[in-house]
Every structure is written in structure tokens, then in C-alpha cells.
Amino acid sequence: MNVEELINQNKLLEEENKELKEKLKKYTAPARHKKYYENHKQELLEKNKEYKVSLEKKKEYARTAYLNKKEKLKREKEKNEKLIETNI
């Protein structure tokens, strides 16, 4: 390939990239969602205030988080030990 072909290919890819970004905007941040939340702001705030998590659920969430953290630390420790062994 010569330089001109590469430049043309680059321009085509940039145009395609722009088109895909425009299409993506449709799905990721449509204006109708923003309007909905602006119009129903008070209702949503009240709904969030009413939401209560039971004590049992809180304990369950805390235990799950603790176990996940413990497992993650264990994996990191094993990984570090393997790196030390390979460096020796």
C-alpha cells in the first residue's frame, strides 16, 4: 500500500467512526430520558425515600461484600507469591 491509499482508508474509517458514534448517542443518552426525570423529579425522590432495606438484607449484603473482599485478597496474595517464586 502506498501513502495515498492509507490516507484514503484513514478518512473512510474516521467517517465510519463518526457515524457509529452518532448512532450510539441514540441509545446511550436520549433526550426523552432526561425529560422524564425532569418532569417526575418529585415522584422519584419520594419513591427513593420510601425504599427501606431490611436489617436481614443489610447483613446479607455486608457478608457477601466481606466474603468477596476476602477472596480477592486471597487471590492477590497467591498471585504475589507466584511472582516471588518465579523471580527467585
Sequence and secondary structure as in RCSB ss.txt:
>XXXX:A:sequence
MNVEELINQNKLLEEENKELKEKLKKYTAPARHKKYYENHKQELLEKNKEYKVSLEKKKEYARTAYLNKKEKLKR
EKEKNEKLIETNI
>XXXX:A:secstr
  HHHHHHHHHHHHHHHHHHHHHHHHHHS HHHHHHHHHTHHHHHHHHHH    HHHHHHHHHHHHHHHHHHHHH
HHHHHHHHHHHH 
